[in-house]
Amino acid sequence: MTVKDLILDDSLLKSYRSAMTRVTGKFQITLPKQLVDAYGIRVGDEVELVAAGDAIAILPSGSRGKSFSLEERLRNFDDATRRLNARSPAELPPSTGDRGWTRDELYTRGRSR
């Protein structure tokens, strides 16, 4: 799918023009529900960000791949956890020690009080 494929007709463009979102402290955005529904975007889908002149186009993934049931996702998660736990300490990345910040500080960083 190209940027040209996503050109909205005038009526559709007017209904989405006012949809705004905010960038978080982690540079994340939330897609407006109208757009998510219109393009069939689901949790876990990948989207491609493409520079389009003075704008950024968000292209939904062209291939959805296999959709896993809850049981399959949980089984895959458990399998990955078992593989991680089976690794020897020598295979794991070295600990970096004190990074100069705590987890709580990381969660509140960038938030105004």
Secondary structure, 3 states (H helix, E strand, C coil): CCCHHHCCCHHHHHHHHCCCCCCCCCCCCCCCHHHHHHHCCCCCCCEEEEEECCEEEEEECCCCCCCCCHHHHHHHHHHHHHHHHHCCHHHCCCCCCCCCCCHHHHHHCCCCC
